[in-house]
Amino acid sequence: MSSPSGSRPLPRSESDTSPQAYRLYGGEVPDYPRCMTERLAYWARETPSTTFLAEREGAQRAWRTLTFGEAMPRVACLAQALLDHGLSVERPLMVLSGNGIDHALLACAAMHVGIPYVPVSPSYALLSEDFVKLRHVVELVTPGMIFVDDEARFGAALTAVCDEQVTCVATLPSHRGLSLETLAATPARAEVDNAHARVTPDSVAKLLFTSGSTGMPKAVINTQRMLCSNQTMLEKRLDFLSRHKPVLVDWLPWHHTFGGNTILGMTIHNGGSLYIDDGNPTADGVRRTVDNLREVSPTFYCNVPKGFEALVEHLRDDEALRTALFRNLEMMHFGGAVLPVHVREALDTFGEQTRGRPVPMLTGLGSTEACLAFCTEEASGTPGLIGRPVPGMSLKLVATDDKWEARLKGLNVTPGYWRDAERTAEAFDDEGYYCTGDAMRLADPEQPERGLIFDGRLSENFKLVTGTWVNVGILRLQLIEHFAPLVQDVVIAGESRDYLTGLVVLNVPACAQHIGVATSSVHDLAHDTTLHQWFAQRLATCRRGQASSTCLERLLILDTPLSVDRGELTDKGSVNQRLVRERYADLVGTLYADTPRDARVVLPAS
């Protein structure tokens, strides 16, 4: 499908190694800025009094706001301070803290003068005991400066990985750190303008790290071209962005591409207002999100499926919250996983109750290596639909086993991995397409314009002993829906076995509500006989009429939470299926015992 309209399949090219390759092209992309801070400077001139960023602070959780007019001079001063401290491409800026105004200002300051900015998951510093991943990150990127919001909170990590060659900066310094205010008081000189003039679309804007679920994290080069072109691509695909400036309430972490490139980038590119949500998709975190949404009505609301699922439970019985959320809402968007049908239906119902019509729910698919690469344009009820390639991007689908692997080429695709020529070479095929490892298929082969359906990660799929392939991504979605709302996730096991089984991650609040208690621990719930009976009945109905590749014979309910620190969970709540199967091999073995003797095992009801 090499024409811009993506209208028809083509035979494989000579360089394709598969029996057949399909191609789609997203269409032309308009001109894009040279670098991200060109747009920041533009809005500082055109709309200086518009709120750029806002965050909660202090015991009273009052909003601290920053306008575009206030932000740009501060960025210039911080940029001068970074240059004065000798930061460069070889000695970049690393940020260990989560989302925040100071974080954003430093990131913009670095990118403004061609210094790569490296946001790192706070969990590497705050949840780790050995700092192995953090030490790997520091050794790979050789930062010249590390920023944290509170030095005391990050003290152990800083001591473990920083030598005297690294400058530590903090909003709240306590030991060796410099005050951010000291840096911000540095007068900007001509050196800033000169350095900014040397920034090109090929300059490294940031280094984003992969999850490291199958080894040590890789540093993905994100160029100015990637970030700027991707925002122009989204502006063309999502026409509401050109009608008025977006207002966003968002928690998605900036060390991931969704939060750091799509959301923060959308705010800068379109002159919008980002209210930094200090919540997250957990029982406690969603309460903070609810407080924020009561006060700020977004025009575009993004979340991961687990975030929407947690929010729905609050929206259900709170008319004032529904009114606040849907008042100005033009579109919603989810990513990172598939949205369960019952959550989607609830959001549609709330939209009808509040606005007289459902608010369109968009979805897409992005990656650390390609920013947001696919996006729907209108609401659709097709499970797994991720839309078409964004304008300016080419897609090649290549047959791999019984799937089609997606390979990407375009302005939004990385040139490779930082200081890792070997893995860079492995990541691209002989035509220069980035090999994603994601499986996709056309929603309708006769109408390619209807978009693509995500068909799972190739690395997650496996074969039963019969040779039958198990599509883990699709099956997982079906199981989550079948066992809704009591499960958060299901890890599917059965590689080289006769049949499938599953490790169940409970939705603790929903389970507690189901058995009629206010709160309960995951350990107690995993051993609760009422829940076991419910799962046994649901497992029995799930198995009826199913083939071996879509039928689970046994479940084991996990009685301890999965860990972000160990890589079992991402910051956004997604489960690493293969890693959990490997790490919990003893429990998988229990599931396949002739007579399981573990109280957590559930067999189908008779």
C-alpha positions as CSV (number, residue, x, y, z in Angstrom):
1,M,0.0,0.0,0.0
2,S,2.5,2.5,-1.1
3,S,0.3,5.2,-2.3
4,P,-0.5,8.1,0.1
5,S,-4.1,6.9,0.3
6,G,-2.9,3.5,1.4
7,S,-5.5,1.9,-0.9
8,R,-4.0,-1.4,-2.0
9,P,-1.4,-4.1,-1.1
10,L,1.8,-4.5,-3.1
11,P,3.9,-7.6,-3.5
12,R,7.0,-7.8,-1.5
13,S,10.0,-5.8,-2.5
14,E,13.2,-7.6,-3.4
15,S,14.7,-6.8,0.0
16,D,11.7,-8.2,2.0
17,T,12.6,-11.5,3.6
18,S,8.9,-12.4,4.2
19,P,6.5,-14.0,1.8
20,Q,4.7,-10.7,1.5
21,A,4.9,-7.2,2.9
22,Y,2.1,-4.7,3.2
23,R,2.8,-0.9,3.2
24,L,0.8,2.1,4.4
25,Y,1.7,5.7,4.2
26,G,0.2,8.3,6.5
27,G,0.3,11.2,4.0
28,E,2.3,14.3,3.8
29,V,3.3,16.3,6.9
30,P,3.4,20.1,6.9
31,D,6.5,22.1,7.9
32,Y,7.6,21.8,11.5
33,P,9.7,24.0,13.8
34,R,13.5,23.7,14.0
35,C,13.3,22.9,17.7
36,M,10.7,22.6,20.5
37,T,11.6,25.9,22.2
38,E,10.8,27.9,19.0
39,R,7.2,27.4,19.9
40,L,7.7,28.2,23.5
41,A,9.3,31.6,22.5
42,Y,6.5,32.2,20.0
43,W,3.7,31.8,22.7
44,A,5.8,33.9,25.1
45,R,5.5,36.7,22.5
46,E,1.9,36.1,21.4
47,T,0.1,35.0,24.5
48,P,2.4,35.9,27.5
49,S,-0.4,35.9,30.1
50,T,-1.7,32.4,29.2
51,T,-1.0,29.7,31.8
52,F,1.6,27.3,30.5
53,L,2.1,25.0,33.5
54,A,0.4,24.6,36.9
55,E,1.1,22.2,39.8
56,R,0.0,21.6,43.4
57,E,2.3,22.7,46.2
58,G,2.4,22.9,49.9
59,A,0.1,21.4,52.6
60,Q,-2.9,23.3,51.2
61,R,-2.2,21.9,47.7
62,A,-2.7,25.3,46.1
63,W,-2.0,25.7,42.4
64,R,1.3,27.2,41.5
65,T,1.1,28.6,38.0
66,L,3.6,29.7,35.4
67,T,2.7,31.7,32.3
68,F,4.4,31.6,28.9
69,G,5.6,35.1,29.4
70,E,7.2,34.1,32.7
71,A,8.6,30.8,31.4
72,M,10.8,32.0,28.5
73,P,13.1,34.4,30.4
74,R,13.6,31.8,33.1
75,V,14.5,29.2,30.5
76,A,17.1,31.5,29.1
77,C,18.7,32.1,32.5
78,L,18.7,28.4,33.3
79,A,20.2,27.7,29.8
80,Q,23.1,30.1,30.6
81,A,23.7,28.3,33.9
82,L,23.8,24.9,32.2
83,L,26.4,26.3,29.7
84,D,28.4,27.8,32.6
85,H,28.6,24.4,34.3
86,G,30.0,22.8,31.1
87,L,27.0,20.8,30.1
88,S,27.1,19.5,26.5
89,V,26.1,16.6,24.3
90,E,28.7,14.5,26.1
91,R,27.7,15.8,29.6
92,P,23.9,16.1,29.4
93,L,21.3,17.1,32.0
94,M,19.7,14.2,33.9
95,V,16.4,14.6,35.8
96,L,15.5,12.0,38.5
97,S,12.3,13.7,39.8
98,G,8.8,13.3,38.5
99,N,6.7,15.8,36.6
100,G,6.9,19.4,37.8
101,I,7.4,23.0,36.8
102,D,11.1,23.1,37.7
103,H,11.6,19.8,35.8
104,A,10.0,21.3,32.7
105,L,11.9,24.6,32.9
106,L,15.3,22.8,33.1
107,A,14.3,20.4,30.3
108,C,13.4,23.3,28.0
109,A,16.6,25.2,29.0
110,A,18.7,22.2,28.0
111,M,17.0,21.6,24.7
112,H,17.0,25.3,23.9
113,V,20.8,25.3,23.7
114,G,21.4,21.8,22.3
115,I,22.1,20.0,25.6
116,P,20.4,16.6,25.7
117,Y,17.9,16.2,28.5
118,V,17.6,12.8,30.2
119,P,14.5,12.1,32.2
120,V,14.8,8.9,34.3
121,S,12.2,7.0,36.2
122,P,12.2,8.0,39.8
123,S,11.7,4.4,40.8
124,Y,15.3,3.7,39.8
125,A,16.3,6.0,42.6
126,L,13.5,5.7,45.2
127,L,12.3,2.1,45.0
128,S,15.5,0.3,44.3
129,E,17.8,-1.1,46.9
130,D,20.9,-1.8,44.8
131,F,20.5,1.1,42.2
132,V,21.7,-1.3,39.4
133,K,19.6,0.3,36.7
134,L,20.3,3.8,37.9
135,R,24.1,3.1,37.9
136,H,23.8,1.7,34.4
137,V,22.0,4.8,33.2
138,V,24.5,7.2,34.7
139,E,27.5,5.3,33.3
140,L,25.9,5.2,29.8
141,V,25.0,8.9,29.5
142,T,27.8,10.5,31.7
143,P,25.6,13.4,32.9
144,G,27.2,16.7,33.9
145,M,24.3,17.6,36.1
146,I,21.5,15.7,37.9
147,F,18.4,17.5,39.1
148,V,16.0,16.3,41.9
149,D,13.2,18.2,43.5
150,D,14.1,17.2,47.1
151,E,17.8,16.2,47.7
152,A,17.1,14.5,51.0
153,R,14.6,12.2,49.4
154,F,17.1,11.2,46.7
155,G,20.1,11.3,48.9
156,A,20.9,7.5,49.0
157,A,20.7,7.3,45.2
158,L,22.8,10.3,44.6
159,T,25.5,9.1,47.0
160,A,25.5,5.7,45.2
161,V,25.9,6.9,41.6
162,C,27.4,10.5,41.6
163,D,31.0,11.4,41.8
164,E,32.5,14.9,42.2
165,Q,32.3,15.5,38.5
166,V,28.6,15.6,38.5
167,T,26.8,18.7,39.7
168,C,23.7,18.1,41.8
169,V,20.9,20.6,41.7
170,A,17.7,20.6,43.7
171,T,14.6,22.7,44.3
172,L,15.2,21.8,48.0
173,P,18.9,21.2,48.5
174,S,20.1,19.7,51.7
175,H,23.7,18.5,51.4
176,R,25.8,18.9,48.3
177,G,23.2,20.2,45.9
178,L,23.0,23.7,44.4
179,S,19.7,25.6,44.7
180,L,17.7,25.7,41.4
181,E,17.0,29.4,42.3
182,T,20.7,30.1,42.2
183,L,20.9,28.7,38.7
184,A,17.7,30.6,37.7
185,A,19.3,33.9,38.9
186,T,22.1,33.6,36.3
187,P,21.9,36.5,33.8
188,A,21.4,35.2,30.2
189,R,24.2,36.4,27.9
190,A,24.7,36.3,24.1
191,E,26.1,32.7,24.5
192,V,22.5,31.4,25.0
193,D,21.4,32.9,21.6
194,N,24.5,31.7,19.9
195,A,24.0,28.1,21.2
196,H,20.4,28.2,20.3
197,A,21.2,29.2,16.8
198,R,23.3,26.1,16.4
199,V,20.5,23.8,17.3
200,T,19.3,21.8,14.2
201,P,16.4,19.3,13.7
202,D,19.1,16.6,14.0
203,S,20.3,17.8,17.4
204,V,19.7,15.4,20.2
205,A,16.8,16.8,22.2
206,K,16.5,14.1,24.8
207,L,17.4,10.5,25.7
208,L,14.5,8.4,26.7
209,F,15.0,5.0,28.3
210,T,13.2,1.8,27.4
211,S,11.7,-0.2,30.2
212,G,14.6,-2.6,30.5
213,S,12.2,-5.5,30.9
214,T,14.5,-7.9,29.0
215,G,17.8,-6.5,30.2
216,M,19.3,-3.1,31.0
217,P,17.4,-0.1,29.7
218,K,18.5,1.3,26.3
219,A,18.8,5.0,25.8
220,V,16.7,6.0,22.8
221,I,17.9,9.1,20.9
222,N,15.0,11.6,20.5
223,T,16.0,14.4,18.1
224,Q,14.4,17.8,17.7
225,R,13.1,16.6,14.4
226,M,11.3,13.7,16.0
227,L,9.6,15.8,18.6
228,C,8.7,18.8,16.4
229,S,7.5,16.8,13.4
230,N,5.4,14.5,15.6
231,Q,3.5,17.5,17.1
232,T,2.8,18.8,13.5
233,M,1.7,15.3,12.6
234,L,-0.8,15.2,15.5
235,E,-2.0,18.8,14.8
236,K,-2.9,17.6,11.3
237,R,-4.6,14.4,12.4
238,L,-6.4,16.0,15.4
239,D,-8.1,19.1,13.9
240,F,-9.6,20.3,17.2
241,L,-6.0,21.3,18.3
242,S,-6.1,24.1,15.7
243,R,-9.5,25.4,16.8
244,H,-8.4,26.4,20.3
245,K,-5.6,25.8,22.7
246,P,-5.7,22.6,24.7
247,V,-6.3,22.5,28.4
248,L,-4.8,19.3,29.9
249,V,-4.9,17.7,33.4
250,D,-2.4,14.9,33.2
251,W,-0.2,12.7,35.3
252,L,1.5,10.6,32.6
253,P,5.3,10.5,33.5
254,W,7.6,12.5,31.4
255,H,10.3,9.8,31.2
256,H,7.8,8.0,28.9
257,T,7.0,9.2,25.4
258,F,3.3,9.5,26.0
259,G,3.6,12.0,28.8
260,G,6.9,13.6,28.0
261,N,6.6,13.9,24.2
262,T,2.9,13.8,23.4
263,I,1.4,15.7,26.4
264,L,4.1,18.2,27.4
265,G,5.0,18.6,23.7
266,M,1.4,19.3,22.8
267,T,1.2,22.0,25.4
268,I,4.3,23.7,24.1
269,H,3.5,23.3,20.4
270,N,-0.1,24.5,20.7
271,G,0.2,27.1,23.4
272,G,-1.9,25.1,25.8
273,S,-2.2,24.9,29.5
274,L,-1.0,21.8,31.4
275,Y,-2.2,21.2,34.9
276,I,0.2,18.6,36.3
277,D,-1.9,16.0,38.0
278,D,-0.2,14.6,41.1
279,G,-2.4,11.5,41.1
280,N,-2.0,8.1,39.4
281,P,-4.1,5.1,38.6
282,T,-4.1,3.6,42.1
283,A,-6.8,3.6,44.7
284,D,-5.1,6.4,46.6
285,G,-3.7,8.3,43.6
286,V,-7.0,8.5,41.7
287,R,-8.4,10.5,44.6
288,R,-5.9,13.3,43.9
289,T,-6.8,13.1,40.2
290,V,-10.5,13.5,41.2
291,D,-9.7,16.6,43.3
292,N,-7.8,18.1,40.3
293,L,-10.6,17.4,37.8
294,R,-13.1,19.0,40.1
295,E,-11.2,22.3,39.7
296,V,-9.9,22.2,36.2
297,S,-12.1,21.1,33.2
298,P,-9.8,19.7,30.4
299,T,-10.6,20.0,26.7
300,F,-8.5,16.8,26.0
301,Y,-8.1,14.1,28.6
302,C,-5.6,11.3,28.3
303,N,-5.0,8.3,30.5
304,V,-4.0,4.7,30.4
305,P,-6.8,2.1,30.6
306,K,-6.2,1.4,34.3
307,G,-6.5,5.1,35.0
308,F,-9.8,5.4,33.2
309,E,-11.0,2.3,35.1
310,A,-10.1,3.8,38.5
311,L,-11.7,7.1,37.5
312,V,-15.0,5.5,36.3
313,E,-15.7,4.2,39.9
314,H,-15.6,7.8,41.1
315,L,-17.6,9.2,38.2
316,R,-20.4,6.7,38.7
317,D,-21.8,8.2,41.8
318,D,-20.6,11.8,41.6
319,E,-22.6,14.1,39.4
320,A,-20.5,17.2,40.2
321,L,-17.3,15.4,39.1
322,R,-19.0,14.2,35.9
323,T,-20.0,17.8,35.1
324,A,-16.5,19.1,35.8
325,L,-14.8,16.5,33.6
326,F,-17.1,16.6,30.6
327,R,-17.9,20.4,30.7
328,N,-15.4,21.4,28.0
329,L,-14.1,18.0,26.9
330,E,-13.8,17.5,23.2
331,M,-11.9,14.2,23.1
332,M,-10.4,11.5,25.3
333,H,-7.5,9.4,24.5
334,F,-6.0,6.2,25.9
335,G,-2.8,4.3,25.2
336,G,-0.5,1.8,26.7
337,A,-3.0,-1.1,26.7
338,V,-6.5,-1.9,25.5
339,L,-9.5,-0.3,27.2
340,P,-11.9,-2.8,28.6
341,V,-15.4,-2.6,27.0
342,H,-17.2,-2.0,30.3
343,V,-15.0,1.0,31.0
344,R,-15.6,2.4,27.5
345,E,-19.4,1.9,27.9
346,A,-19.4,3.7,31.3
347,L,-17.6,6.7,29.9
348,D,-20.0,6.9,26.9
349,T,-22.9,6.8,29.3
350,F,-21.5,9.6,31.5
351,G,-20.9,11.7,28.4
352,E,-24.5,11.3,27.3
353,Q,-25.8,12.1,30.8
354,T,-23.6,15.2,31.0
355,R,-23.3,16.5,27.4
356,G,-26.2,14.8,25.6
357,R,-23.7,12.7,23.6
358,P,-20.7,10.5,24.2
359,V,-17.3,12.3,24.1
360,P,-15.2,10.6,21.4
361,M,-12.6,8.3,22.7
362,L,-9.5,8.1,20.5
363,T,-6.6,5.7,20.8
364,G,-3.3,5.1,19.2
365,L,0.1,3.5,19.7
366,G,3.5,5.0,20.3
367,S,6.9,3.9,21.3
368,T,10.0,5.3,22.8
369,E,11.6,5.0,19.4
370,A,8.8,6.6,17.3
371,C,6.8,8.9,19.6
372,L,3.0,8.7,18.8
373,A,3.1,6.7,15.6
374,F,-0.6,5.7,15.1
375,C,-3.8,7.5,16.0
376,T,-7.5,7.1,15.4
377,E,-9.4,10.1,14.2
378,E,-12.9,9.3,15.5
379,A,-14.5,7.1,18.1
380,S,-14.7,3.4,17.3
381,G,-15.8,0.3,19.2
382,T,-13.4,-2.0,17.5
383,P,-11.2,-3.7,20.2
384,G,-7.5,-3.1,19.7
385,L,-7.9,-0.5,16.9
386,I,-5.0,1.9,16.9
387,G,-5.9,3.9,13.7
388,R,-3.7,4.8,10.8
389,P,0.0,5.8,10.6
390,V,0.4,9.5,11.5
391,P,1.1,11.9,8.5
392,G,4.7,11.6,7.3
393,M,5.3,8.0,8.6
394,S,5.6,4.9,6.5
395,L,4.5,1.5,7.8
396,K,5.7,-1.9,6.5
397,L,4.0,-5.1,7.8
398,V,6.3,-8.1,7.4
399,A,5.1,-11.7,7.9
400,T,6.7,-13.2,11.1
401,D,5.6,-16.7,12.1
402,D,1.8,-16.3,12.1
403,K,1.8,-12.6,12.6
404,W,2.6,-9.3,10.8
405,E,5.4,-7.3,12.4
406,A,5.1,-3.5,12.2
407,R,8.2,-1.7,10.9
408,L,8.4,2.1,10.8
409,K,10.2,4.8,8.9
410,G,9.6,8.6,9.1
411,L,10.6,11.9,10.6
412,N,9.3,10.7,14.0
413,V,11.5,7.6,14.2
414,T,14.8,7.5,16.2
415,P,18.2,7.4,14.5
416,G,19.2,4.8,17.1
417,Y,20.4,4.0,20.6
418,W,22.9,6.2,22.4
419,R,26.4,4.9,22.4
420,D,25.2,1.4,21.2
421,A,26.0,0.8,17.5
422,E,25.4,-2.9,17.8
423,R,21.8,-2.7,19.1
424,T,21.1,0.2,16.7
425,A,22.1,-2.0,13.7
426,E,19.9,-4.8,15.0
427,A,16.9,-2.5,15.3
428,F,16.6,-1.6,11.6
429,D,16.0,-3.8,8.6
430,D,17.9,-3.5,5.3
431,E,15.5,-0.8,4.0
432,G,16.1,1.4,7.1
433,Y,12.7,0.5,8.8
434,Y,12.7,0.3,12.6
435,C,11.5,-3.1,13.7
436,T,9.0,-2.6,16.5
437,G,8.4,-6.1,17.6
438,D,4.7,-5.2,17.6
439,A,2.2,-7.4,15.7
440,M,-0.5,-5.6,13.7
441,R,-3.2,-6.5,11.2
442,L,-5.5,-4.5,9.0
443,A,-9.0,-4.0,10.4
444,D,-10.3,-4.5,6.9
445,P,-7.9,-5.7,4.2
446,E,-10.3,-4.4,1.6
447,Q,-10.4,-0.9,3.2
448,P,-6.9,-0.1,4.6
449,E,-8.1,3.4,5.5
450,R,-10.1,1.9,8.4
451,G,-6.8,1.4,10.2
452,L,-4.9,-1.2,12.0
453,I,-5.5,-3.5,15.0
454,F,-2.8,-4.1,17.6
455,D,-2.1,-7.9,17.6
456,G,0.2,-8.2,20.5
457,R,4.0,-8.1,21.2
458,L,5.8,-10.8,19.2
459,S,8.0,-11.5,22.3
460,E,4.9,-12.3,24.4
461,N,3.4,-14.9,22.2
462,F,4.3,-18.6,22.5
463,K,3.3,-22.0,21.2
464,L,1.6,-24.8,23.1
465,V,3.2,-28.3,22.8
466,T,0.8,-29.0,20.0
467,G,2.5,-26.2,17.9
468,T,-0.5,-23.9,18.2
469,W,0.3,-20.3,18.6
470,V,-1.1,-18.4,21.6
471,N,-1.9,-14.7,20.9
472,V,-1.2,-13.4,24.4
473,G,-2.3,-9.8,23.8
474,I,-5.7,-10.5,22.4
475,L,-6.4,-13.4,24.8
476,R,-5.4,-11.2,27.8
477,L,-7.9,-8.5,26.7
478,Q,-10.7,-11.1,26.5
479,L,-9.9,-12.5,29.9
480,I,-9.7,-9.1,31.6
481,E,-13.2,-8.4,30.2
482,H,-14.5,-11.8,31.2
483,F,-13.3,-11.5,34.8
484,A,-14.2,-7.8,35.1
485,P,-14.1,-5.9,37.3
486,L,-12.3,-8.2,39.8
487,V,-9.1,-8.6,37.9
488,Q,-6.5,-6.0,37.1
489,D,-4.5,-8.3,34.8
490,V,-4.0,-11.9,33.9
491,V,-0.5,-13.4,33.1
492,I,-1.0,-16.2,30.7
493,A,1.2,-19.3,30.9
494,G,1.5,-22.5,28.9
495,E,4.6,-22.3,26.6
496,S,5.4,-25.9,25.5
497,R,2.6,-27.2,27.7
498,D,-0.6,-29.1,26.8
499,Y,-3.0,-26.3,28.0
500,L,-3.1,-22.7,29.2
501,T,-3.3,-21.4,32.8
502,G,-3.1,-17.9,34.3
503,L,-1.7,-15.9,37.2
504,V,-4.4,-13.4,38.3
505,V,-3.5,-9.9,39.5
506,L,-6.5,-8.8,41.5
507,N,-8.3,-5.4,41.4
508,V,-8.2,-5.0,45.1
509,P,-10.8,-2.2,45.6
510,A,-13.3,-4.0,43.3
511,C,-12.7,-7.4,45.1
512,A,-13.2,-5.7,48.5
513,Q,-16.4,-4.2,47.4
514,H,-17.6,-7.5,45.9
515,I,-17.2,-9.4,49.2
516,G,-18.7,-6.4,51.2
517,V,-15.7,-5.1,53.1
518,A,-14.3,-1.6,53.2
519,T,-10.7,-2.5,52.7
520,S,-8.7,-5.7,52.5
521,S,-5.2,-6.8,51.7
522,V,-4.3,-8.5,48.5
523,H,-3.1,-11.5,50.6
524,D,-6.4,-12.0,52.3
525,L,-8.4,-11.5,49.1
526,A,-6.3,-14.2,47.3
527,H,-7.4,-16.7,49.9
528,D,-11.0,-15.6,50.2
529,T,-13.4,-18.5,49.5
530,T,-16.2,-16.3,48.2
531,L,-13.8,-14.9,45.6
532,H,-12.6,-18.3,44.7
533,Q,-16.1,-19.5,44.1
534,W,-16.8,-16.5,41.8
535,F,-13.6,-17.2,39.8
536,A,-14.4,-20.9,39.6
537,Q,-17.8,-20.1,38.1
538,R,-16.4,-17.5,35.7
539,L,-13.5,-19.8,34.7
540,A,-16.1,-22.6,33.8
541,T,-18.1,-20.3,31.6
542,C,-14.9,-18.9,30.0
543,R,-13.8,-22.4,28.9
544,R,-17.0,-23.4,27.1
545,G,-16.6,-24.0,23.4
546,Q,-13.0,-22.5,23.3
547,A,-10.0,-23.9,21.5
548,S,-6.9,-24.8,23.4
549,S,-5.2,-21.5,22.4
550,T,-8.0,-19.4,23.9
551,C,-9.0,-21.6,26.9
552,L,-7.6,-21.4,30.5
553,E,-7.8,-24.6,32.6
554,R,-6.6,-23.2,35.9
555,L,-5.9,-19.9,37.7
556,L,-3.6,-19.0,40.5
557,I,-4.5,-15.8,42.4
558,L,-1.3,-13.8,43.3
559,D,-1.3,-12.8,47.0
560,T,1.6,-10.2,46.6
561,P,1.6,-7.1,44.4
562,L,3.8,-7.1,41.3
563,S,6.8,-4.8,41.4
564,V,7.8,-1.8,39.4
565,D,11.3,-2.0,40.8
566,R,11.8,-5.5,39.5
567,G,10.4,-4.6,36.1
568,E,7.2,-6.7,36.5
569,L,5.1,-3.6,36.2
570,T,5.7,-0.4,34.2
571,D,5.1,3.1,35.8
572,K,1.8,3.1,33.8
573,G,0.7,-0.2,35.3
574,S,1.3,-2.5,32.3
575,V,2.4,-6.1,33.2
576,N,5.5,-7.6,31.5
577,Q,4.0,-11.0,30.7
578,R,7.2,-12.8,29.8
579,L,9.2,-11.5,32.7
580,V,6.5,-12.5,35.2
581,R,6.2,-16.0,33.7
582,E,9.9,-16.4,34.1
583,R,10.2,-14.9,37.6
584,Y,7.2,-16.8,39.0
585,A,8.2,-20.1,37.4
586,D,7.6,-22.0,40.7
587,L,3.9,-20.8,40.7
588,V,3.6,-21.7,37.0
589,G,4.9,-25.1,38.0
590,T,2.3,-25.3,40.7
591,L,-0.5,-24.7,38.1
592,Y,0.7,-27.7,36.1
593,A,1.0,-30.2,39.0
594,D,-1.2,-33.3,38.7
595,T,-3.0,-32.3,41.9
596,P,-2.3,-28.6,42.8
597,R,-1.7,-28.2,46.5
598,D,-1.8,-24.5,46.8
599,A,-4.7,-22.7,48.3
600,R,-4.5,-19.9,45.7
601,V,-5.2,-22.3,42.8
602,V,-8.7,-22.1,41.3
603,L,-10.2,-24.9,39.2
604,P,-13.3,-24.5,37.0
605,A,-16.6,-25.1,38.8
606,S,-18.3,-28.4,37.9
